[in-house]
Amino acid sequence: MNSLTVQYALDYEKEGFTFMALSPGWMKTELGGGEMADLTPEEGAKASLDVIFRPGQELNGQFPKVLVKGWEKAKGNNQYDGSNSAW
């Protein structure tokens, strides 16, 4: 998926399309670990849409994490700071 995202980003950039592999965070769903997870589905969805509808092509070919207030410097692996994840 990673290389496909980058390939599409390169192929369609001049036509104005943006391709990204978005990390919505660990959400509290039946498949996501229930109450052990970090974000409610509403928080994850809102944060994802904020990234998706960001104007411009700065995220083209990237793997961004969502930005959720209060989670930017959380302890452990799950920090939702809007940064790019490593491929």
N, CA, C and O atoms as CSV, one atom per row, in Angstrom:
chain,resi,resn,atom,element,x,y,z
A,1,MET,N,N,0.812,-1.182,0.000
A,1,MET,CA,C,0.000,0.000,0.000
A,1,MET,C,C,0.862,1.255,0.000
A,1,MET,O,O,0.516,2.241,-0.650
A,2,ASN,N,N,1.959,1.231,0.708
A,2,ASN,CA,C,2.811,2.413,0.796
A,2,ASN,C,C,3.345,2.833,-0.566
A,2,ASN,O,O,3.242,4.002,-0.941
A,3,SER,N,N,3.908,1.896,-1.301
A,3,SER,CA,C,4.468,2.247,-2.608
A,3,SER,C,C,3.369,2.608,-3.599
A,3,SER,O,O,3.581,3.445,-4.476
A,4,LEU,N,N,2.204,1.993,-3.474
A,4,LEU,CA,C,1.085,2.323,-4.350
A,4,LEU,C,C,0.607,3.753,-4.085
A,4,LEU,O,O,0.292,4.484,-5.025
A,5,THR,N,N,0.551,4.149,-2.830
A,5,THR,CA,C,0.168,5.517,-2.483
A,5,THR,C,C,1.133,6.514,-3.105
A,5,THR,O,O,0.706,7.508,-3.692
A,6,VAL,N,N,2.420,6.258,-2.981
A,6,VAL,CA,C,3.429,7.159,-3.550
A,6,VAL,C,C,3.339,7.164,-5.072
A,6,VAL,O,O,3.441,8.225,-5.688
A,7,GLN,N,N,3.153,6.012,-5.682
A,7,GLN,CA,C,3.066,5.938,-7.141
A,7,GLN,C,C,1.874,6.738,-7.668
A,7,GLN,O,O,2.013,7.510,-8.617
A,8,TYR,N,N,0.706,6.554,-7.055
A,8,TYR,CA,C,-0.472,7.336,-7.456
A,8,TYR,C,C,-0.231,8.827,-7.232
A,8,TYR,O,O,-0.608,9.653,-8.064
A,9,ALA,N,N,0.395,9.169,-6.107
A,9,ALA,CA,C,0.676,10.578,-5.813
A,9,ALA,C,C,1.528,11.200,-6.915
A,9,ALA,O,O,1.265,12.324,-7.344
A,10,LEU,N,N,2.540,10.480,-7.373
A,10,LEU,CA,C,3.410,10.983,-8.441
A,10,LEU,C,C,2.684,11.031,-9.781
A,10,LEU,O,O,2.831,11.991,-10.538
A,11,ASP,N,N,1.910,10.005,-10.069
A,11,ASP,CA,C,1.231,9.914,-11.367
A,11,ASP,C,C,0.134,10.956,-11.553
A,11,ASP,O,O,-0.071,11.432,-12.670
A,12,TYR,N,N,-0.568,11.317,-10.498
A,12,TYR,CA,C,-1.745,12.175,-10.628
A,12,TYR,C,C,-1.596,13.559,-10.004
A,12,TYR,O,O,-2.559,14.324,-9.958
A,13,GLU,N,N,-0.407,13.885,-9.526
A,13,GLU,CA,C,-0.180,15.176,-8.875
A,13,GLU,C,C,-0.471,16.351,-9.818
A,13,GLU,O,O,-1.102,17.329,-9.416
A,14,LYS,N,N,-0.020,16.256,-11.046
A,14,LYS,CA,C,-0.204,17.358,-11.999
A,14,LYS,C,C,-1.663,17.576,-12.367
A,14,LYS,O,O,-2.032,18.648,-12.847
A,15,GLU,N,N,-2.489,16.567,-12.144
A,15,GLU,CA,C,-3.921,16.694,-12.421
A,15,GLU,C,C,-4.685,17.246,-11.212
A,15,GLU,O,O,-5.901,17.427,-11.273
A,16,GLY,N,N,-3.971,17.511,-10.121
A,16,GLY,CA,C,-4.581,18.116,-8.950
A,16,GLY,C,C,-5.075,17.142,-7.897
A,16,GLY,O,O,-5.716,17.551,-6.929
A,17,PHE,N,N,-4.786,15.861,-8.069
A,17,PHE,CA,C,-5.215,14.865,-7.090
A,17,PHE,C,C,-4.188,14.745,-5.968
A,17,PHE,O,O,-2.994,14.964,-6.174
A,18,THR,N,N,-4.668,14.398,-4.792
A,18,THR,CA,C,-3.796,14.141,-3.647
A,18,THR,C,C,-4.086,12.742,-3.120
A,18,THR,O,O,-5.235,12.388,-2.855
A,19,PHE,N,N,-3.033,11.958,-2.975
A,19,PHE,CA,C,-3.137,10.605,-2.421
A,19,PHE,C,C,-2.324,10.544,-1.140
A,19,PHE,O,O,-1.180,10.995,-1.093
A,20,MET,N,N,-2.931,9.979,-0.100
A,20,MET,CA,C,-2.220,9.793,1.164
A,20,MET,C,C,-2.729,8.523,1.828
A,20,MET,O,O,-3.840,8.068,1.553
A,21,ALA,N,N,-1.918,7.964,2.693
A,21,ALA,CA,C,-2.329,6.836,3.531
A,21,ALA,C,C,-2.502,7.402,4.934
A,21,ALA,O,O,-1.514,7.638,5.630
A,22,LEU,N,N,-3.717,7.618,5.348
A,22,LEU,CA,C,-4.013,8.316,6.600
A,22,LEU,C,C,-4.135,7.338,7.764
A,22,LEU,O,O,-4.800,6.307,7.660
A,23,SER,N,N,-3.488,7.676,8.863
A,23,SER,CA,C,-3.616,6.899,10.098
A,23,SER,C,C,-4.644,7.580,10.991
A,23,SER,O,O,-4.359,8.644,11.541
A,24,PRO,N,N,-5.847,6.990,11.153
A,24,PRO,CA,C,-6.904,7.645,11.922
A,24,PRO,C,C,-6.769,7.502,13.439
A,24,PRO,O,O,-7.554,8.087,14.186
A,25,GLY,N,N,-5.802,6.744,13.893
A,25,GLY,CA,C,-5.643,6.529,15.328
A,25,GLY,C,C,-6.302,5.230,15.770
A,25,GLY,O,O,-7.001,4.568,15.003
A,26,TRP,N,N,-6.059,4.888,17.027
A,26,TRP,CA,C,-6.608,3.664,17.604
A,26,TRP,C,C,-7.964,3.998,18.192
A,26,TRP,O,O,-8.054,4.697,19.201
A,27,MET,N,N,-9.022,3.498,17.561
A,27,MET,CA,C,-10.373,3.894,17.936
A,27,MET,C,C,-11.095,2.830,18.759
A,27,MET,O,O,-10.868,1.630,18.604
A,28,LYS,N,N,-11.956,3.302,19.620
A,28,LYS,CA,C,-12.737,2.453,20.528
A,28,LYS,C,C,-13.907,1.820,19.774
A,28,LYS,O,O,-15.038,2.304,19.824
A,29,THR,N,N,-13.607,0.739,19.083
A,29,THR,CA,C,-14.634,-0.024,18.379
A,29,THR,C,C,-14.486,-1.483,18.785
A,29,THR,O,O,-13.522,-1.847,19.459
A,30,GLU,N,N,-15.426,-2.312,18.383
A,30,GLU,CA,C,-15.327,-3.738,18.695
A,30,GLU,C,C,-14.066,-4.345,18.104
A,30,GLU,O,O,-13.431,-5.191,18.732
A,31,LEU,N,N,-13.702,-3.923,16.911
A,31,LEU,CA,C,-12.491,-4.452,16.275
A,31,LEU,C,C,-11.225,-3.737,16.727
A,31,LEU,O,O,-10.120,-4.241,16.526
A,32,GLY,N,N,-11.381,-2.565,17.336
A,32,GLY,CA,C,-10.226,-1.755,17.698
A,32,GLY,C,C,-9.765,-1.889,19.126
A,32,GLY,O,O,-8.850,-1.172,19.529
A,33,GLY,N,N,-10.342,-2.759,19.903
A,33,GLY,CA,C,-9.896,-2.940,21.272
A,33,GLY,C,C,-10.832,-2.380,22.315
A,33,GLY,O,O,-10.503,-2.359,23.501
A,34,GLY,N,N,-11.996,-1.927,21.889
A,34,GLY,CA,C,-12.971,-1.431,22.847
A,34,GLY,C,C,-12.437,-0.286,23.682
A,34,GLY,O,O,-11.802,0.630,23.161
A,35,GLU,N,N,-12.696,-0.340,24.985
A,35,GLU,CA,C,-12.301,0.750,25.878
A,35,GLU,C,C,-10.791,0.869,26.070
A,35,GLU,O,O,-10.317,1.874,26.599
A,36,MET,N,N,-10.029,-0.143,25.649
A,36,MET,CA,C,-8.568,-0.060,25.754
A,36,MET,C,C,-8.000,0.946,24.758
A,36,MET,O,O,-6.912,1.481,24.974
A,37,ALA,N,N,-8.717,1.207,23.679
A,37,ALA,CA,C,-8.239,2.105,22.630
A,37,ALA,C,C,-8.272,3.556,23.110
A,37,ALA,O,O,-8.788,3.855,24.187
A,38,ASP,N,N,-7.721,4.437,22.303
A,38,ASP,CA,C,-7.551,5.835,22.696
A,38,ASP,C,C,-8.716,6.752,22.332
A,38,ASP,O,O,-9.187,7.517,23.174
A,39,LEU,N,N,-9.175,6.682,21.109
A,39,LEU,CA,C,-10.099,7.676,20.574
A,39,LEU,C,C,-11.483,7.096,20.328
A,39,LEU,O,O,-11.624,5.925,19.974
A,40,THR,N,N,-12.494,7.919,20.517
A,40,THR,CA,C,-13.831,7.501,20.128
A,40,THR,C,C,-13.901,7.533,18.600
A,40,THR,O,O,-13.110,8.230,17.964
A,41,PRO,N,N,-14.829,6.795,18.009
A,41,PRO,CA,C,-14.977,6.867,16.550
A,41,PRO,C,C,-15.250,8.294,16.069
A,41,PRO,O,O,-14.797,8.685,14.994
A,42,GLU,N,N,-15.981,9.060,16.854
A,42,GLU,CA,C,-16.269,10.448,16.478
A,42,GLU,C,C,-14.995,11.292,16.442
A,42,GLU,O,O,-14.800,12.088,15.524
A,43,GLU,N,N,-14.128,11.115,17.445
A,43,GLU,CA,C,-12.861,11.854,17.470
A,43,GLU,C,C,-11.989,11.471,16.280
A,43,GLU,O,O,-11.419,12.339,15.619
A,44,GLY,N,N,-11.887,10.176,16.009
A,44,GLY,CA,C,-11.071,9.710,14.890
A,44,GLY,C,C,-11.605,10.179,13.546
A,44,GLY,O,O,-10.837,10.552,12.659
A,45,ALA,N,N,-12.935,10.157,13.399
A,45,ALA,CA,C,-13.546,10.596,12.142
A,45,ALA,C,C,-13.345,12.086,11.923
A,45,ALA,O,O,-12.979,12.504,10.825
A,46,LYS,N,N,-13.581,12.898,12.957
A,46,LYS,CA,C,-13.400,14.345,12.816
A,46,LYS,C,C,-11.960,14.688,12.491
A,46,LYS,O,O,-11.692,15.494,11.600
A,47,ALA,N,N,-11.028,14.072,13.215
A,47,ALA,CA,C,-9.614,14.344,12.980
A,47,ALA,C,C,-9.191,13.897,11.575
A,47,ALA,O,O,-8.377,14.560,10.933
A,48,SER,N,N,-9.740,12.780,11.103
A,48,SER,CA,C,-9.436,12.298,9.746
A,48,SER,C,C,-9.958,13.268,8.702
A,48,SER,O,O,-9.255,13.593,7.745
A,49,LEU,N,N,-11.192,13.731,8.881
A,49,LEU,CA,C,-11.765,14.678,7.917
A,49,LEU,C,C,-11.009,15.995,7.909
A,49,LEU,O,O,-10.888,16.630,6.861
A,50,ASP,N,N,-10.495,16.418,9.064
A,50,ASP,CA,C,-9.682,17.635,9.108
A,50,ASP,C,C,-8.447,17.496,8.224
A,50,ASP,O,O,-8.039,18.458,7.572
A,51,VAL,N,N,-7.858,16.318,8.197
A,51,VAL,CA,C,-6.684,16.085,7.347
A,51,VAL,C,C,-7.101,15.968,5.875
A,51,VAL,O,O,-6.472,16.559,4.998
A,52,ILE,N,N,-8.156,15.209,5.616
A,52,ILE,CA,C,-8.600,14.964,4.244
A,52,ILE,C,C,-8.979,16.265,3.546
A,52,ILE,O,O,-8.662,16.453,2.372
A,53,PHE,N,N,-9.650,17.158,4.252
A,53,PHE,CA,C,-10.122,18.401,3.639
A,53,PHE,C,C,-9.142,19.559,3.778
A,53,PHE,O,O,-9.504,20.706,3.513
A,54,ARG,N,N,-7.917,19.283,4.186
A,54,ARG,CA,C,-6.892,20.320,4.247
A,54,ARG,C,C,-6.570,20.768,2.815
A,54,ARG,O,O,-6.298,19.932,1.953
A,55,PRO,N,N,-6.598,22.059,2.563
A,55,PRO,CA,C,-6.329,22.519,1.192
A,55,PRO,C,C,-4.875,22.315,0.780
A,55,PRO,O,O,-3.971,22.288,1.615
A,56,GLY,N,N,-4.678,22.174,-0.511
A,56,GLY,CA,C,-3.329,22.034,-1.052
A,56,GLY,C,C,-2.896,20.594,-1.202
A,56,GLY,O,O,-3.646,19.661,-0.916
A,57,GLN,N,N,-1.667,20.438,-1.659
A,57,GLN,CA,C,-1.133,19.103,-1.916
A,57,GLN,C,C,0.075,18.785,-1.048
A,57,GLN,O,O,0.880,17.924,-1.404
A,58,GLU,N,N,0.212,19.459,0.074
A,58,GLU,CA,C,1.384,19.238,0.920
A,58,GLU,C,C,1.476,17.808,1.458
A,58,GLU,O,O,2.568,17.343,1.785
A,59,LEU,N,N,0.349,17.110,1.554
A,59,LEU,CA,C,0.352,15.748,2.074
A,59,LEU,C,C,0.375,14.691,0.975
A,59,LEU,O,O,0.251,13.499,1.255
A,60,ASN,N,N,0.531,15.117,-0.256
A,60,ASN,CA,C,0.540,14.172,-1.369
A,60,ASN,C,C,1.675,13.162,-1.215
A,60,ASN,O,O,2.841,13.535,-1.089
A,61,GLY,N,N,1.316,11.876,-1.229
A,61,GLY,CA,C,2.316,10.818,-1.103
A,61,GLY,C,C,2.789,10.576,0.316
A,61,GLY,O,O,3.741,9.825,0.523
A,62,GLN,N,N,2.145,11.195,1.303
A,62,GLN,CA,C,2.577,11.091,2.695
A,62,GLN,C,C,1.701,10.109,3.478
A,62,GLN,O,O,0.693,9.615,2.973
A,63,PHE,N,N,2.106,9.838,4.719
A,63,PHE,CA,C,1.368,8.964,5.636
A,63,PHE,C,C,1.142,9.737,6.938
A,63,PHE,O,O,1.805,9.468,7.940
A,64,PRO,N,N,0.199,10.709,6.928
A,64,PRO,CA,C,0.016,11.547,8.111
A,64,PRO,C,C,-0.788,10.860,9.209
A,64,PRO,O,O,-1.641,10.009,8.955
A,65,LYS,N,N,-0.480,11.264,10.439
A,65,LYS,CA,C,-1.291,10.890,11.591
A,65,LYS,C,C,-2.312,12.006,11.798
A,65,LYS,O,O,-2.089,13.140,11.375
A,66,VAL,N,N,-3.413,11.691,12.437
A,66,VAL,CA,C,-4.390,12.715,12.757
A,66,VAL,C,C,-3.856,13.595,13.887
A,66,VAL,O,O,-2.942,13.204,14.614
A,67,LEU,N,N,-4.437,14.784,14.023
A,67,LEU,CA,C,-4.111,15.688,15.115
A,67,LEU,C,C,-5.317,15.743,16.045
A,67,LEU,O,O,-6.405,16.153,15.640
A,68,VAL,N,N,-5.118,15.328,17.289
A,68,VAL,CA,C,-6.184,15.357,18.287
A,68,VAL,C,C,-5.651,16.121,19.486
A,68,VAL,O,O,-4.662,15.723,20.101
A,69,LYS,N,N,-6.318,17.223,19.813
A,69,LYS,CA,C,-5.885,18.055,20.942
A,69,LYS,C,C,-5.820,17.216,22.212
A,69,LYS,O,O,-6.733,16.449,22.521
A,70,GLY,N,N,-4.721,17.381,22.939
A,70,GLY,CA,C,-4.510,16.641,24.174
A,70,GLY,C,C,-3.720,15.348,23.984
A,70,GLY,O,O,-3.269,14.748,24.959
A,71,TRP,N,N,-3.549,14.916,22.730
A,71,TRP,CA,C,-2.823,13.681,22.453
A,71,TRP,C,C,-1.477,13.948,21.776
A,71,TRP,O,O,-0.774,13.005,21.414
A,72,GLU,N,N,-1.116,15.206,21.603
A,72,GLU,CA,C,0.108,15.535,20.873
A,72,GLU,C,C,1.365,14.975,21.534
A,72,GLU,O,O,2.294,14.562,20.840
A,73,LYS,N,N,1.407,14.955,22.847
A,73,LYS,CA,C,2.602,14.501,23.571
A,73,LYS,C,C,2.267,13.400,24.557
A,73,LYS,O,O,2.862,13.316,25.632
A,74,ALA,N,N,1.316,12.557,24.191
A,74,ALA,CA,C,0.917,11.459,25.067
A,74,ALA,C,C,2.081,10.483,25.239
A,74,ALA,O,O,2.902,10.324,24.337
A,75,LYS,N,N,2.145,9.839,26.387
A,75,LYS,CA,C,3.187,8.845,26.625
A,75,LYS,C,C,2.887,7.600,25.800
A,75,LYS,O,O,1.727,7.282,25.538
A,76,GLY,N,N,3.922,6.912,25.402
A,76,GLY,CA,C,3.754,5.679,24.634
A,76,GLY,C,C,3.795,5.917,23.131
A,76,GLY,O,O,4.231,6.969,22.662
A,77,ASN,N,N,3.338,4.931,22.398
A,77,ASN,CA,C,3.422,4.975,20.936
A,77,ASN,C,C,2.316,5.777,20.274
A,77,ASN,O,O,2.476,6.209,19.132
A,78,ASN,N,N,1.215,5.985,20.949
A,78,ASN,CA,C,0.047,6.604,20.323
A,78,ASN,C,C,-0.002,8.096,20.586
A,78,ASN,O,O,-0.630,8.558,21.539
A,79,GLN,N,N,0.668,8.834,19.728
A,79,GLN,CA,C,0.640,10.294,19.784
A,79,GLN,C,C,-0.033,10.783,18.511
A,79,GLN,O,O,0.400,10.466,17.403
A,80,TYR,N,N,-1.072,11.540,18.681
A,80,TYR,CA,C,-1.840,12.034,17.533
A,80,TYR,C,C,-1.506,13.508,17.350
A,80,TYR,O,O,-2.277,14.395,17.717
A,81,ASP,N,N,-0.336,13.739,16.775
A,81,ASP,CA,C,0.229,15.087,16.690
A,81,ASP,C,C,0.225,15.660,15.279
A,81,ASP,O,O,0.783,16.733,15.051
A,82,GLY,N,N,-0.387,14.970,14.339
A,82,GLY,CA,C,-0.447,15.475,12.972
A,82,GLY,C,C,0.825,15.305,12.175
A,82,GLY,O,O,0.913,15.780,11.043
A,83,SER,N,N,1.817,14.631,12.746
A,83,SER,CA,C,3.081,14.418,12.038
A,83,SER,C,C,2.948,13.285,11.021
A,83,SER,O,O,1.944,12.573,10.989
A,84,ASN,N,N,3.963,13.136,10.208
A,84,ASN,CA,C,3.990,12.028,9.254
A,84,ASN,C,C,4.540,10.775,9.914
A,84,ASN,O,O,5.535,10.827,10.637
A,85,SER,N,N,3.895,9.667,9.665
A,85,SER,CA,C,4.386,8.375,10.149
A,85,SER,C,C,5.507,7.902,9.234
A,85,SER,O,O,5.545,8.231,8.048
A,86,ALA,N,N,6.401,7.137,9.797
A,86,ALA,CA,C,7.470,6.552,8.987
A,86,ALA,C,C,6.876,5.442,8.128
A,86,ALA,O,O,6.042,4.667,8.595
A,87,TRP,N,N,7.301,5.370,6.892
A,87,TRP,CA,C,6.818,4.294,6.026
A,87,TRP,C,C,7.427,3.019,6.535
A,87,TRP,O,O,7.179,1.950,5.977
